[in-house]
Amino acid sequence: MTRQISESFSFLARLMSLLFLASSLSAQQPEAGEIDDALWKILDNARPSVVTLLAYGANGGLRDIGSGFAVSDDGLIVTNLKILDGTVRIEMLMADERTENLELIALTDLSWGVALLRGAGVPPPLYPGEAQSARIGEEIIAIGSPKGVNVTLSQGKIVSRIRHRANNGLLQISNDFSPGMNGGPVLNMDGEVIGMLTSVVRSGRPVHLAIPANVLQTMIAATTNRAAEQDLKKVRERIANLKTELDEMRPGLEAQCSSDDLSLIDSVINNAIRSGAVVYNQGDPLACYRIYEGASYQMLYRLKDRCKIASRFLERTLFEATTARDPGQYDSIPAAQAWIMRSAFDSLTGDRNRLPLGRNTDDKPPPARETDT
């Protein structure tokens, strides 16, 4: 009997202890309204610094939408590198609905997938903090422009640190966001920037990540040499000249070239783009350029004396690509050469052919590297 009473008291003591612990933990949690107020305060403070980036291709069409945020007092915007693929003009839409063009590329980092752009009229900055402030399990918010909706937030946590490519320390996060938010800031619950939004594809599924703040800090510190900045206009002018030239030829192109000739052009270009996009995505722009170059020579050989307008245009394109000596916004001269060829192919096929490659919507250049969404 004594043993039963003792065990009953022991059970009651443990139960009361658990109830007290649960009550204490509950008392430490903020009310739902307090959480909402904290989130909206962070968003209100950060919103003026976050921008929507509209990327336009060589044919003048909108081909990508991304996010970015100001990180310096001298006009720097940090964003995802992939937004530069095939882009000849970037329009920056700010929270107050002002727009500015971003013409200068201050610095890019291919391994991390980060670009620093510079422009006039840039909003007030958010300064990236130390990466060490990011802790596993920490609550965070991501801010950006999903599908161009300017500007919204997504709440989540830091799940882990992972390795991607040659980089250690990428922050895997649980936030749910659309591709348009790539390039936006990731902040902790104190409103401090701990990284930049990006995403990769693993086993066919998107993994949401934050590039740590110390990477951004290092890049910002390396932008003091403005003489090394690149102008988006450099390759744009060659592409625009080719497009103008073909536009002037187009009435004669349809009249002079038979349907068989046009089918040949479309078929060779389709095959070249499918092969070239794959190796470009694998990080080999030179191989992509060689595929496009080979396709051009194949068309020249097979057309021979037929469809001379197309042949002249292909010869002009090969000359422009071969003589390119400035990469412009691209990572290398071969990448610029590949884009010159690809833009010319798109102009040559016109409305007859729009390959659904990658995420691009209008001029369909080779999609970004295979790990980007």
Number of C-alpha atoms within 10 A of each C-alpha: 6 7 8 9 10 11 12 12 12 12 12 12 12 12 12 12 12 12 12 12 12 11 11 11 10 11 10 8 10 10 11 9 9 11 13 11 12 15 19 13 15 19 20 11 11 21 22 18 21 33 33 31 28 21 23 22 25 28 19 14 14 18 22 25 23 26 33 29 31 27 23 18 12 14 18 27 29 28 31 26 25 22 24 23 23 30 27 24 20 24 17 25 20 22 16 11 11 11 16 16 16 23 19 21 23 26 24 22 15 12 11 19 17 23 25 26 24 24 17 13 15 26 23 17 19 22 17 24 18 17 19 10 13 22 16 13 13 14 18 24 23 28 30 31 26 20 15 19 12 22 21 15 23 16 17 16 19 21 17 15 18 12 11 13 8 7 11 11 15 18 27 22 27 20 22 12 21 15 23 23 33 31 36 30 32 29 25 21 15 11 18 21 25 26 29 30 28 31 23 16 13 11 6 8 9 14 19 20 25 25 26 27 23 16 18 27 17 10 18 19 9 12 15 11 10 12 8 11 19 20 19 21 16 16 24 21 13 17 26 19 12 24 20 13 14 20 15 11 15 17 10 15 18 15 10 15 17 13 11 9 18 18 14 15 22 19 14 15 22 19 13 22 23 14 15 24 26 19 19 22 17 15 15 16 24 19 20 30 27 17 20 27 21 13 20 23 15 14 19 20 11 13 18 11 9 14 19 16 17 25 19 14 18 23 14 15 23 19 11 18 22 16 10 17 14 15 18 22 28 22 16 14 20 23 24 27 30 27 26 27 28 28 24 24 22 25 22 24 17 14 8 11 14 14 16 11 14 16 16 20 16 19 23 22 28 25 19 23 20 17 16 22 20
